[in-house]
Amino acid sequence: MKLDKPRIEPLDVSQMNEEQLEILSRASIHEQPLNIHLTMARHPKLFKRWLVFASYLLNKSTVPPRERELAMLRIGHNCKSDYEWSQHVEIGKKAGLKDSEIEMIKIGPDAKGWSPIDSTILRATDELHSDAFISDVTWNDLKQAYDDNQIMDLIFTVGNYTIVSMALNSLGVQLESK
């Protein structure tokens, strides 16, 4: 973690008004609300609008869940977001990623053992992170497996989780207590 305490404290549920509680009810799939959501609840207008976009990318994207999690974990790693990484390790496992693959994500697209599409997704994520652009070579590799909508969803997934990683790091959102 870049910070050992939050810069903006997450709200306690008992402190929330009706609007905040309503938005939180749409965000939480866990028994206890996540610190990211309790922090976002401090800015309900932003939280409400971001949640629509983030929910689409996480639940309705045209990119298959396992492949989507590859990109999310890689961008979390690239942005050095411990919170993002830890949340998506569990989600990635549920989407079919093996422990060995999760470790390989840290190495990147050139790690031995990736399928061509897995390597291409990781390379596209790295290029978007470093250049805000997918090279022609990587684009053509993506086109071998993805249609235009899937490529757009991949780009917006990487972009969203870059923003989320920046926010988590800068706000000092802490990992949930176990």
C-alpha positions as CSV (number, residue, x, y, z in Angstrom):
1,M,0.0,0.0,0.0
2,K,1.3,3.5,-0.8
3,L,-0.4,4.9,2.3
4,D,-0.9,3.3,5.6
5,K,-4.1,5.2,6.4
6,P,-6.9,6.7,4.3
7,R,-6.7,10.3,3.2
8,I,-10.5,10.2,3.0
9,E,-12.0,8.0,5.6
10,P,-14.7,5.5,4.5
11,L,-18.1,6.3,5.8
12,D,-19.6,4.1,8.4
13,V,-23.0,2.8,7.2
14,S,-24.6,4.4,10.2
15,Q,-23.5,7.8,9.0
16,M,-25.1,7.4,5.5
17,N,-28.2,9.2,4.3
18,E,-30.9,7.5,2.2
19,E,-29.2,8.3,-1.1
20,Q,-25.9,6.9,0.0
21,L,-27.5,3.7,1.4
22,E,-29.4,3.2,-1.9
23,I,-26.3,3.5,-4.0
24,L,-24.4,1.3,-1.7
25,S,-27.1,-1.4,-1.9
26,R,-26.5,-1.5,-5.7
27,A,-22.7,-1.7,-5.3
28,S,-22.3,-4.3,-2.6
29,I,-22.3,-8.0,-3.4
30,H,-20.5,-8.8,-0.1
31,E,-21.9,-9.3,3.4
32,Q,-19.8,-6.2,4.5
33,P,-19.5,-3.2,2.2
34,L,-16.1,-2.8,0.6
35,N,-13.9,0.1,1.6
36,I,-13.8,1.4,-1.9
37,H,-17.6,1.7,-1.8
38,L,-17.7,3.2,1.7
39,T,-15.2,5.8,0.5
40,M,-17.0,6.5,-2.8
41,A,-20.2,7.0,-0.8
42,R,-18.8,10.3,0.5
43,H,-19.4,11.6,-3.1
44,P,-22.8,10.1,-4.0
45,K,-23.1,11.9,-7.4
46,L,-19.8,10.5,-8.6
47,F,-20.4,7.1,-7.0
48,K,-23.8,6.7,-8.6
49,R,-22.6,7.5,-12.1
50,W,-19.3,5.6,-11.9
51,L,-21.1,2.6,-10.6
52,V,-23.2,2.2,-13.7
53,F,-20.1,2.2,-15.9
54,A,-18.1,0.0,-13.6
55,S,-20.9,-2.5,-13.2
56,Y,-21.2,-2.8,-17.0
57,L,-17.5,-3.5,-17.3
58,L,-17.4,-6.0,-14.5
59,N,-20.7,-7.9,-15.2
60,K,-21.9,-7.3,-18.8
61,S,-18.8,-6.7,-20.9
62,T,-18.4,-8.6,-24.1
63,V,-14.9,-9.7,-23.0
64,P,-15.1,-13.1,-21.3
65,P,-14.7,-12.9,-17.5
66,R,-11.3,-14.7,-17.3
67,E,-9.8,-12.5,-20.0
68,R,-11.3,-9.4,-18.5
69,E,-9.7,-10.3,-15.1
70,L,-6.3,-10.7,-16.9
71,A,-6.5,-7.1,-18.0
72,M,-7.9,-5.8,-14.6
73,L,-5.1,-7.6,-12.6
74,R,-2.4,-6.5,-15.0
75,I,-3.4,-2.8,-14.8
76,G,-3.7,-3.1,-11.0
77,H,-0.2,-4.5,-11.0
78,N,1.1,-1.8,-13.4
79,C,-0.5,0.9,-11.3
80,K,0.9,-0.6,-8.1
81,S,-2.5,-0.7,-6.6
82,D,-2.5,-3.3,-3.8
83,Y,-6.2,-2.8,-3.1
84,E,-7.1,-3.3,-6.8
85,W,-4.8,-6.4,-7.0
86,S,-6.1,-8.0,-3.9
87,Q,-9.8,-7.6,-4.8
88,H,-9.4,-8.9,-8.3
89,V,-7.2,-11.9,-7.3
90,E,-10.3,-13.4,-5.7
91,I,-12.6,-12.4,-8.6
92,G,-10.1,-13.7,-11.1
93,K,-10.0,-17.1,-9.4
94,K,-13.8,-17.3,-9.6
95,A,-13.5,-16.4,-13.3
96,G,-11.1,-19.4,-13.9
97,L,-7.6,-18.0,-13.3
98,K,-5.2,-20.4,-11.7
99,D,-2.8,-19.3,-8.9
100,S,0.1,-19.9,-11.3
101,E,-1.5,-17.6,-13.9
102,I,-2.1,-14.9,-11.3
103,E,1.6,-15.0,-10.5
104,M,2.5,-14.9,-14.2
105,I,0.4,-11.7,-14.6
106,K,3.1,-9.9,-12.6
107,I,5.7,-11.0,-15.2
108,G,3.6,-9.9,-18.1
109,P,2.8,-10.9,-21.7
110,D,6.1,-12.6,-22.3
111,A,5.8,-15.1,-19.5
112,K,6.0,-18.7,-20.7
113,G,2.7,-20.5,-20.8
114,W,0.2,-17.9,-22.0
115,S,-2.1,-18.6,-24.8
116,P,-1.8,-16.2,-27.8
117,I,-5.0,-14.3,-26.7
118,D,-3.9,-14.1,-23.0
119,S,-0.5,-12.7,-24.1
120,T,-2.2,-10.2,-26.4
121,I,-4.6,-9.0,-23.7
122,L,-1.7,-8.4,-21.3
123,R,0.4,-6.7,-24.1
124,A,-2.6,-4.4,-25.0
125,T,-3.0,-3.6,-21.3
126,D,0.7,-2.7,-21.0
127,E,0.6,-0.6,-24.2
128,L,-2.5,1.3,-23.0
129,H,-0.7,1.9,-19.6
130,S,2.6,3.1,-21.1
131,D,1.4,4.8,-24.3
132,A,-2.4,5.3,-24.1
133,F,-2.4,3.5,-27.4
134,I,-2.6,-0.1,-28.8
135,S,0.1,-0.7,-31.4
136,D,-0.9,-2.0,-34.9
137,V,0.8,-5.3,-34.2
138,T,-1.2,-5.9,-31.0
139,W,-4.4,-4.5,-32.6
140,N,-4.1,-7.0,-35.4
141,D,-3.5,-9.8,-32.9
142,L,-6.6,-8.8,-30.9
143,K,-8.6,-8.8,-34.2
144,Q,-7.8,-12.5,-34.6
145,A,-9.9,-13.3,-31.5
146,Y,-12.1,-10.2,-30.8
147,D,-14.7,-8.2,-32.6
148,D,-14.8,-4.4,-32.5
149,N,-17.1,-4.3,-29.4
150,Q,-14.8,-6.6,-27.5
151,I,-11.8,-4.5,-28.3
152,M,-13.7,-1.4,-27.2
153,D,-14.8,-3.1,-24.0
154,L,-11.1,-4.1,-23.3
155,I,-9.9,-0.5,-23.8
156,F,-12.5,0.9,-21.5
157,T,-11.9,-1.8,-18.9
158,V,-8.2,-0.9,-18.8
159,G,-9.1,2.8,-18.7
160,N,-11.6,2.4,-15.9
161,Y,-9.3,0.3,-13.8
162,T,-6.5,2.7,-14.3
163,I,-8.7,5.4,-12.9
164,V,-9.8,3.2,-10.1
165,S,-6.2,2.3,-9.3
166,M,-5.2,6.0,-9.2
167,A,-8.1,6.8,-6.9
168,L,-7.4,3.9,-4.6
169,N,-3.8,4.8,-4.3
170,S,-4.3,8.5,-3.9
171,L,-7.3,8.2,-1.5
172,G,-5.4,5.7,0.6
173,V,-8.3,3.1,0.5
174,Q,-7.1,0.4,2.8
175,L,-7.6,-3.4,2.4
176,E,-10.5,-4.8,4.3
177,S,-9.9,-6.3,7.7
178,K,-9.9,-10.0,7.7
